[in-house]
Amino acid sequence: MDAAPALHAFAGYGIELEYMIVDRQTLAVMPIADALLQAAAGGKVLEVDRGRFGWSNEIVLHLVEIKNTRPDPAFEPLAADFQAEVRSINRLLEPMGARLMPSAMHPWMNPAAETRLWPHDQAPIYQAYDRIFGCRKHGQANLQSMHLNLPFANDAEFARLHAAVRVLLPILPALAASSPIADGKPGGYLDSRMAAYCTAVQQVPSVIGQVVPDTINSRAEYESQVLAPMYRDIAPLDHDGVLRHEWLNARGAIPRFDRNAIEIRVIDIQECPQADLAIAAAATAVVRALYDDRWSLLAMQQAIGTDRLLKILRACIRDADQALIDDAGYLRLLGLSDRQYRAGELWRHLITRTALNRSTFWAETLRVMLEHGPLARRILRALGPDCGKTRLHEVYSALCDCLETGKMFVDR
């Protein structure tokens, strides 16, 4: 979302969807994002302005990002509109022998050998980032996510929104995990992207903290307790200060004070925009219920320890919908009893207790996720015991078809 007058909480939403560009036949990554953007704009550009939407690149040349350029007041129209953008990109890629692939990680990409950094405008930023953190690895070069931007207008709204997002963050991979395969085989995590992401910037620990952010009450407090230490710690490695920006913050949710929004980063990209926007709608409905104190008071939400939230996040990164949630204090924040819940079951309870339950628009999409599991589990079931290259190619080709046609992936 570009700079604009500050919106009040839940008055508008920004969505960023990342996709990898792959060979139409082999599905190998193709580092041609610059050629794609040039074909769309008719010249060398960093970003393609399509009015309501923009296309751009993020660090690596096999990745393209689609975003709405201004906050939208509702998610429902965005699903079809993002789908139209995907089709437009695929039409441009077809003569190049390429197409877009969904899911949060390429299943067999070797990032050490196949990574190509963006070499044009902003290249010094990416080169500095690569020199310090190393981009040629999973968690940097091989990852695709959806970023959900939720606005706030002032410190009071920021504090409430940050607290609510912080509570929701640990269970998002249970609904959104889509990366069960890395290096050509199951990696032991349903959300391999997040597993790699959690260690991607360990050279400067203050850049990511504990992934789950600590409780913060104001912009001034965030700048002094989070941003200032991060800038101080990166300075000896970044003499020119090219990384001294709030986007360096790699926590799972970060405030973007430049546009008065909190950006949630722990959501894997799905098989089609309809699925992505359904998750965005579900996440926002739960955040809003927490923001409105429907299930617990702000003070209770802010009091829960980051270590406890991180433990739940790690369980959901590993087991997604089957993660066991048995922290009674956490469950009380969500207005639930002290009994244990599987994370998928927890999501079912939460969705039925929000305004989203009255909407028919997302019902079928969420039904697939809740009954068949997150995309990662559906991918594993479709693969079965055979994770050879041929079977991986078949399943991920089907995912590419889902992205092109806007259909959900359901293993048969």
Steps between C-alpha positions, in 0.01 A plus 500: 500500500644834397512800734153648551294656780495260793202265501330385815530135593314268259412783261712351220735215420820455305594163350833397347524164320838353401543240225795323347557499124572151366561327169167387349636152430759416764372731781859608569523855631553763230675826601308723258298736722671799339404376153141452617476852642660643188252316278213637707625860507670524164832596659732442794313561826514402865123476531206481261214737585167351393283749684337305780780243496877499473752236398855503636797285594646413839876429510513186281437493126265201501242674719221742416271676748145617435342754736205735519650849491239658728323344799174331405200509735399135440672172416228347284558702178876457531490124443379521139710808430823338620407195292475723193848637572639146523351416161643817348847408624469145370401632156820707492711210625366243253707616200804497729436132575409579861208507741429581864519233769322528836586355842750650741814313387624351177516127574843430353671836442865510600529861621878484533533431128187654346457835679538812286465836677320798346781687317326829417370791710532435876767238428736652764235433767466138397876457471552634853226275632653199323849581630378514860235229513561285192204478263598174330312272737152391601327767704644769274503404131248216511189635665166646396250650742195718529543822695183630664504871589258622767479878560504706818444873540672580832686352796185373670396305192856381445524357854169312470573375149854392585375307804231323299736410214757375749243256647389374159846466345599159648205311349504650150723221356238248614264639237750628244795256486576412136867401501548136604772425243856634488801363312276247326363330812279559803696726732340399830288816512165577344624860482859459383505862385444629852742246646773638274387860542543480878877451460561705184640813670663346807822697437323803654248360751331833572376511139254217569480475879295192589296526177191565713528868600503615860222717639534866399269792580602785268707603201755673724535186710543285189763731356701501823463132594503329158618722215782686677671179626459344156658801325781507757577130452496512120715816478844330526402275207320768297739796491301684233172464689310363200314250721402752767126477432206355688455231231825341624297380800437130435254422780188309405298821521655845468362852521551698183483851640568637152146392409338457844440128471606177666633253243446131579766280337446145623236398242615259227376571147217266396394329176285790376403852610158382617677289763740780594220751548293250699789464745538879511130534577512232770810648661351849498172379651686344792724804544193722507329290765813527715534873425140552613560314831236242407690211655761663725610843617794689353699469823463121490612485138804715568596302812559161338870426467669493161664166589158339537384635165821387333449145630158490333639647178771236483245223548284639218801542270578131554153341511264769363138396558603203716705708745378452858404826672489435875598837649191577711587867535534540125169326436329731749616797296295353216198451724537123513506248782812343648465178297759412237441581135661394178582818312264416213218442746587829668470683169158344440379630838642847438349540155154394619515764774583796275303703247666289229266215588210700357672545163432249225774642277785318675303198625607243240864611497529482877312169503772347280772631734327386818384159374799406283768690689732781392653483154817341638305199626308471173830505309643221713189287456509552124866398488443190709810292570661600168694827528709435194561777247235367260225498762607839637480638146146362457370644826662841461385521137148448633560783748608727212174410325306588817666840505419561133135395533431628851405158637568343839739204512328198648686168503289220357 
